[in-house]
Amino acid sequence: MYVRLGLLFAALALVGCGEQRPKPVSAEPQGLPGYVVEADGHKVYFECRGNGSPTVVLLNGHPEESANWGDLFDDSARLTRTCEYDRFGLGLTATYGIIGSKVRDGRDQVRELEQVLRNGRIPKPYVLVGHSWGGTLAVLYSGTHDDVKGIVLVDAAVPDQGPVLHAALPPKRAGESEAITELRNPPTAKPLEDPENLDWTKSLAEAGKVTSLGDRPEIVVTAGRSFTGDLRFLYPVWVRLQSEMKRLSSNSVHVIAPRSSHFVQLDAPDVVLAAARAVVDAVRNARPLAPCAAIFAHVADAKCLPRDTG
């Protein structure tokens, strides 16, 4: 009897140890408003503001700092609890440790995000709002995590964008613009020369394996001026690529920010905020997304795409 009880207590102790996790530490001594937490074997800086559920998590582009969300962080925090963080090698996280010489990929960043959310005591469920590579990372994370209940993709990178854009280029000719030549002959990717040590090609391929998000609310926001000047002929191709991302969910909306550059959250923050609000409302009330026209009715810089065009 005593032996059995001893084994039981030992097992419970092991379970308890397994549940132990690092605690977030305030960064106030460094004059910063957020916290530092251990994630994926290194320290990560994050900050949360506001109250309410679901929690919006902002995922910045590559290799951008979380500061690139601008005022949208505070605007979203007035809707619900909102958090942002700097990935390994970026922003304030980079001040807590050197990234080293190990090549990283999207799955490494998914593991880092998972541990930031868990160890940082950031409450579920989540709505991920990702810009550029951050959008693709949001897809990759959502593909294996049911605690994500909605997603907003802000001019997100698309897994097959490289070959598709390259195929759309005109035949090579003398005197073509520098922009077209650069797109035709992109520099060789060297992950260890990248601030995030990111293997870009491998990471996009990993994200491409996520083919469905079910019926989770999804809004795709596409910049109207990602391709300008000599590259403006690629804009329709980019819209079609963005439409591929919209098809990840059966409960989705696609909107264009016509006058915005790639950084929609800075050029047309009202569009991104309206998208985040719509997804948060849909998750809170367990209902489908409202029609695109209703979501963006009071947003000047927004153009809804018909359902049959993606």
C-alpha positions, 0 to 999 in steps of 0.5 A: 500500500505504501509503495503504491502511494509512494509511486503515485506521489512520485508520478504526481510530482513528475507531472507537476514538474512537467507543468512548470514553465518560465515566468515572464519578467517585467522589462520596466527596469530597462525602461520598457513597458513589456515583459521578457520571457524564455521561449525556444531556448532564448529570451523574447520581448513582448508587450500586451495592452487592453482587455477582452477576449479573444486576444489579438496577436500581431505578427510583424513582417520579415525582418521587421520589428514589432514597432512597425505596427505603429498606432495599430497596436493601441487601436487594437488594444481598445477593441480587445487584449492585444499583444506584439513581440519581437522574434529572435534576432529582431527589435528588443529581443535582439538586445537580450541575446545573439541569434548565433549561427543556426539556420532557422525556419518557419517551424522554429518560429512557430515553436517560438510563438507557441512558447511566447504565448504559453510562457507569457501567460497570454490567454486563449483564444487567439486572433492572429494579425500578420503582415507580410511574412508574419501573415504566412507565419500566422497561416503556418501556426494556425494550421497546427493550433486550434486555439487560433480562432480567426486570422487577418492577413495583411499583404501576406507573403504567398508560398508560391509567389516567387515562381508565379511572379517570375513566370509573369515577367516579359521576355528579357530584352536590352534596356529593361528596368533595374526593377525587372532585372532584380526580380528576374535575378533575385540574390541567392538567399543566405540565411546566416546573413539574414537578421532572423537567420531565416531560410526563406525558401524552406519556410514558404514551402512549410507554409504551403503545406497548410491547405485549409483553415476550415471555416475560421474567420479570415480576412485578406487585406491586399495592398494596392501599391505593392507593385508600382512603376515598371512593375505595375503590370504584376499587380493583377498577378499579386491579387490572384496570389492573395486570393489563394490565401483567401481560399484557405477558409470557407468563411473569408473576405478579400479587401484591397487598400488601393492607395497603400504600399506594402505596409498597409498597417501604416498607410491605411491602418483603418482598413486593418483595424476594421478587419481585426474588429470584424474577425474579433466580433465573429469569434466572440459571437460564434458567427460567420463574418459579416459581408465585406461591404458591411465590414468596410462600409465606413472605411474610405480606403477599402475596395471589396472584391467579389466573392467569385474573384477570391 
